[in-house]
């Protein structure tokens, strides 16, 4: 009786293990296939904010220019995050 459970466990491992690996890889690939909707929405929102700041009058004691500078950097960092996810997932 000992050989039968062993054959069954070998069959299970030769079938289930590769299937589990493929499923895991497909899940990880699917995570990027869906894109980065939150990151992309954040970039859109920051671009809208930048447009509003450009339309605002005066410089507000340098704060408007500083806010625009920080927004530009935030947009770049968010895009870098999207690019990283695309390259590594």
Backbone as ProteinMPNN parsed JSONL, in Angstrom:
{"seq_chain_A": "XXXXXXXXXXXXXXXXXXXXXXXXXXXXXXXXXXXXXXXXXXXXXXXXXXXXXXXXXXXXXXXXXXXXXXXXXXXXXXXXXXXXXXXXX", "coords_chain_A": {"N_chain_A": [[0.807, -1.198, 0.0], [2.057, 1.209, 0.423], [3.416, 2.206, -1.952], [1.333, 3.238, -3.574], [0.146, 5.701, -2.391], [2.438, 7.233, -2.613], [2.902, 7.428, -5.385], [0.628, 8.821, -6.048], [1.072, 11.236, -4.686], [3.338, 12.131, -6.049], [2.279, 12.474, -8.593], [0.411, 14.457, -8.033], [2.109, 16.531, -7.242], [3.573, 16.908, -9.621], [1.651, 17.876, -11.28], [0.064, 19.808, -9.895], [1.883, 21.652, -8.73], [3.296, 22.961, -10.966], [1.01, 24.101, -12.121], [0.151, 25.823, -10.098], [2.313, 27.594, -10.072], [2.106, 28.753, -12.629], [-0.394, 29.955, -12.38], [0.154, 31.836, -10.395], [2.058, 33.445, -11.707], [0.47, 34.408, -13.791], [-1.398, 35.857, -12.348], [0.224, 37.892, -11.262], [1.067, 39.111, -13.637], [-1.385, 39.958, -14.579], [-1.968, 41.905, -12.762], [-0.524, 44.109, -13.619], [-1.508, 44.362, -16.202], [-3.946, 45.488, -15.869], [-3.186, 48.041, -15.544], [-2.341, 51.204, -14.071], [-4.496, 52.614, -12.558], [-5.026, 54.352, -10.358], [-2.672, 55.787, -10.0], [-2.498, 56.99, -12.509], [-4.821, 58.535, -12.427], [-4.094, 60.242, -10.389], [-2.033, 61.682, -11.622], [-3.523, 62.997, -13.604], [-5.154, 64.588, -11.964], [-3.202, 66.183, -10.759], [-2.221, 67.524, -13.01], [-4.481, 69.011, -13.65], [-4.59, 70.62, -11.371], [-2.215, 72.025, -11.777], [-2.909, 73.487, -14.068], [-4.873, 75.166, -12.975], [-3.316, 76.631, -11.177], [-1.639, 77.972, -12.979], [-3.459, 79.675, -14.145], [-4.133, 81.294, -12.075], [-3.972, 84.524, -10.578], [-1.254, 86.783, -9.943], [1.702, 86.107, -7.89], [1.595, 85.381, -5.276], [3.429, 85.861, -3.149], [5.551, 84.223, -3.839], [4.708, 81.698, -3.302], [2.941, 80.483, -5.111], [4.594, 79.886, -7.313], [6.357, 78.145, -6.07], [4.601, 76.077, -5.348], [3.89, 75.194, -7.898], [6.351, 74.242, -8.758], [6.727, 72.099, -6.962], [4.532, 70.53, -7.666], [5.188, 69.854, -10.297], [7.417, 68.214, -9.827], [6.148, 66.21, -8.321], [4.437, 65.121, -10.247], [6.337, 64.071, -11.995], [7.571, 62.152, -10.315], [5.417, 60.45, -9.813], [4.897, 59.492, -12.375], [7.306, 58.173, -12.756], [6.963, 56.115, -10.93], [4.866, 54.691, -12.161], [6.187, 53.9, -14.504], [8.18, 52.29, -13.371], [6.639, 50.215, -12.246], [5.582, 49.153, -14.581], [7.866, 48.182, -15.845], [8.787, 46.273, -14.04], [6.847, 44.412, -13.34]], "CA_chain_A": [[0.0, 0.0, 0.0], [2.904, 2.4, 0.477], [3.711, 2.801, -3.26], [0.201, 3.952, -4.162], [0.108, 7.103, -1.958], [3.611, 7.938, -3.108], [2.638, 7.743, -6.788], [-0.378, 9.868, -6.072], [1.685, 12.496, -4.28], [4.218, 12.551, -7.133], [1.401, 12.978, -9.65], [-0.153, 15.728, -7.577], [3.176, 17.53, -7.305], [3.953, 17.203, -11.002], [0.567, 18.605, -11.923], [-0.408, 20.953, -9.111], [2.938, 22.651, -8.533], [3.42, 23.835, -12.142], [-0.23, 24.849, -12.287], [0.183, 26.908, -9.111], [3.3, 28.579, -10.527], [1.533, 29.465, -13.772], [-1.467, 30.803, -11.867], [0.787, 32.957, -9.692], [2.637, 34.329, -12.722], [-0.638, 35.055, -14.504], [-1.977, 36.847, -11.431], [1.14, 39.033, -11.196], [1.001, 39.792, -14.926], [-2.696, 40.587, -14.638], [-1.96, 43.091, -11.914], [-0.117, 45.263, -14.414], [-2.355, 44.483, -17.383], [-4.993, 46.421, -15.495], [-2.611, 49.371, -15.535], [-2.164, 51.912, -12.803], [-5.566, 53.616, -12.616], [-4.937, 55.359, -9.295], [-1.52, 56.638, -10.305], [-2.864, 57.785, -13.681], [-5.797, 59.53, -11.962], [-3.339, 61.238, -9.616], [-1.355, 62.561, -12.59], [-4.556, 63.845, -14.207], [-5.547, 65.583, -10.96], [-2.1, 67.135, -10.591], [-2.203, 68.372, -14.202], [-5.585, 69.965, -13.481], [-4.146, 71.584, -10.358], [-1.21, 72.879, -12.417], [-3.644, 74.422, -14.933], [-5.495, 76.17, -12.104], [-2.262, 77.517, -10.664], [-1.188, 78.819, -14.082], [-4.493, 80.677, -14.383], [-4.254, 82.163, -10.896], [-3.271, 85.802, -10.728], [-0.159, 87.102, -9.016], [2.564, 85.0, -7.469], [1.257, 85.058, -3.882], [4.631, 85.867, -2.318], [6.434, 83.121, -4.231], [4.103, 80.4, -2.974], [2.379, 79.895, -6.327], [5.716, 79.316, -8.074], [6.862, 76.994, -5.309], [3.608, 75.012, -5.487], [4.019, 74.669, -9.257], [7.592, 73.47, -8.797], [6.483, 70.84, -6.253], [3.606, 69.74, -8.474], [5.948, 69.311, -11.429], [8.207, 67.103, -9.28], [5.211, 65.143, -7.943], [4.008, 64.478, -11.494], [7.479, 63.278, -12.473], [7.749, 60.997, -9.43], [4.29, 59.538, -10.024], [5.15, 58.837, -13.665], [8.417, 57.24, -12.528], [6.369, 54.952, -10.275], [4.148, 53.94, -13.193], [7.206, 53.289, -15.356], [8.813, 51.218, -12.603], [5.699, 49.094, -12.166], [5.472, 48.572, -15.917], [9.105, 47.464, -16.144], [9.125, 45.233, -13.063], [5.733, 43.518, -13.014]], "C_chain_A": [[0.855, 1.268, 0.0], [3.168, 2.992, -0.907], [2.563, 3.628, -3.831], [0.12, 5.408, -3.672], [1.295, 7.896, -2.487], [3.416, 8.332, -4.575], [1.626, 8.871, -6.904], [0.233, 11.214, -5.7], [2.637, 13.02, -5.356], [3.386, 13.121, -8.274], [0.825, 14.337, -9.271], [0.905, 16.825, -7.684], [3.549, 17.886, -8.742], [2.863, 17.961, -11.753], [0.227, 19.9, -11.181], [0.661, 22.034, -8.967], [3.13, 23.532, -9.774], [2.167, 24.685, -12.376], [-0.269, 26.043, -11.327], [1.172, 27.997, -9.531], [2.768, 29.406, -11.694], [0.441, 30.418, -13.301], [-0.904, 32.03, -11.158], [1.368, 33.957, -10.689], [1.546, 35.081, -13.471], [-1.276, 36.131, -13.638], [-1.098, 38.086, -11.371], [1.103, 39.812, -12.502], [-0.316, 40.539, -15.044], [-2.76, 41.846, -13.814], [-1.489, 44.301, -12.703], [-0.989, 45.446, -15.647], [-3.482, 45.474, -17.106], [-4.475, 47.853, -15.444], [-2.48, 49.924, -14.131], [-3.224, 52.997, -12.7], [-5.474, 54.699, -11.542], [-3.78, 56.324, -9.547], [-1.837, 57.548, -11.496], [-3.885, 58.869, -13.305], [-5.096, 60.628, -11.164], [-2.618, 62.206, -10.553], [-2.358, 63.504, -13.236], [-4.975, 64.956, -13.239], [-4.448, 66.629, -10.769], [-1.971, 68.056, -11.805], [-3.317, 69.414, -14.146], [-5.202, 71.037, -12.461], [-3.127, 72.55, -10.956], [-1.884, 73.91, -13.322], [-4.294, 75.532, -14.109], [-4.455, 77.148, -11.562], [-1.763, 78.455, -11.757], [-2.178, 79.952, -14.338], [-4.644, 81.661, -13.212], [-3.448, 83.437, -11.108], [-2.199, 85.951, -9.654], [0.624, 85.858, -8.605], [2.334, 84.602, -6.028], [2.509, 84.926, -3.007], [5.588, 84.721, -2.626], [5.839, 81.742, -3.989], [3.494, 79.702, -4.196], [3.482, 79.208, -7.134], [6.269, 78.08, -7.38], [5.902, 75.803, -5.425], [3.699, 74.374, -6.87], [5.273, 73.81, -9.398], [7.386, 72.104, -8.126], [5.527, 69.937, -7.039], [4.323, 69.089, -9.651], [6.78, 68.105, -10.978], [7.312, 65.927, -8.905], [4.709, 64.395, -9.171], [5.118, 63.578, -12.016], [7.681, 62.026, -11.628], [6.629, 59.969, -9.622], [4.466, 58.796, -11.333], [6.292, 57.835, -13.533], [7.906, 55.969, -11.844], [5.612, 54.079, -11.252], [5.14, 53.204, -14.084], [7.897, 52.129, -14.663], [7.909, 49.996, -12.544], [5.584, 48.38, -13.513], [6.695, 47.713, -16.249], [9.352, 46.26, -15.248], [7.976, 44.295, -12.695], [5.189, 42.877, -14.251]], "O_chain_A": [[0.365, 2.321, -0.408], [3.146, 4.217, -1.03], [2.807, 4.625, -4.51], [0.029, 6.298, -4.517], [1.176, 9.086, -2.775], [3.735, 9.457, -4.958], [1.753, 9.758, -7.749], [-0.063, 12.225, -6.337], [2.732, 14.232, -5.554], [3.75, 14.142, -8.857], [0.764, 15.25, -10.094], [0.62, 17.921, -8.165], [3.811, 19.051, -9.041], [3.141, 18.616, -12.758], [0.118, 20.962, -11.795], [0.352, 23.22, -9.077], [3.127, 24.756, -9.642], [2.26, 25.844, -12.781], [-0.675, 27.141, -11.708], [0.898, 29.186, -9.363], [2.96, 30.621, -11.737], [0.359, 31.554, -13.768], [-1.427, 33.134, -11.306], [1.194, 35.166, -10.537], [1.693, 36.27, -13.752], [-1.652, 37.192, -14.135], [-1.603, 39.208, -11.423], [1.107, 41.043, -12.486], [-0.346, 41.654, -15.566], [-3.522, 42.76, -14.129], [-1.988, 45.407, -12.493], [-1.191, 46.575, -16.094], [-3.915, 46.205, -17.996], [-5.267, 48.787, -15.312], [-2.505, 49.189, -13.143], [-2.895, 54.182, -12.748], [-5.814, 55.853, -11.803], [-3.904, 57.529, -9.329], [-1.488, 58.729, -11.493], [-3.816, 59.99, -13.809], [-5.462, 61.8, -11.254], [-2.596, 63.412, -10.305], [-2.073, 64.691, -13.399], [-5.132, 66.111, -13.635], [-4.733, 67.819, -10.633], [-1.649, 69.235, -11.656], [-3.121, 70.561, -14.545], [-5.462, 72.221, -12.669], [-3.164, 73.748, -10.679], [-1.482, 75.073, -13.346], [-4.267, 76.699, -14.501], [-4.699, 78.353, -11.5], [-1.49, 79.624, -11.483], [-1.781, 81.058, -14.704], [-5.224, 82.736, -13.368], [-2.388, 83.426, -11.733], [-2.253, 85.316, -8.6], [0.258, 84.727, -8.926], [2.84, 83.566, -5.595], [2.626, 83.987, -2.219], [6.353, 84.299, -1.757], [6.399, 80.734, -4.419], [3.531, 78.476, -4.298], [3.312, 78.075, -7.584], [6.607, 77.09, -8.029], [6.337, 74.662, -5.581], [3.597, 73.154, -7.001], [5.259, 72.78, -10.071], [7.817, 71.079, -8.653], [5.702, 68.718, -7.068], [4.093, 67.92, -9.962], [6.835, 67.092, -11.676], [7.673, 64.774, -9.141], [4.569, 63.173, -9.141], [4.862, 62.448, -12.431], [7.936, 60.95, -12.17], [6.875, 58.763, -9.596], [4.211, 57.593, -11.401], [6.247, 56.762, -14.135], [8.37, 54.871, -12.151], [5.702, 52.853, -11.184], [4.956, 52.025, -14.385], [8.172, 51.102, -15.284], [8.359, 48.872, -12.767], [5.501, 47.153, -13.57], [6.571, 46.65, -16.857], [10.049, 45.326, -15.644], [8.137, 43.457, -11.808], [4.245, 42.091, -14.174]]}, "name": "protein", "num_of_chains": 1, "seq": "XXXXXXXXXXXXXXXXXXXXXXXXXXXXXXXXXXXXXXXXXXXXXXXXXXXXXXXXXXXXXXXXXXXXXXXXXXXXXXXXXXXXXXXXX"}
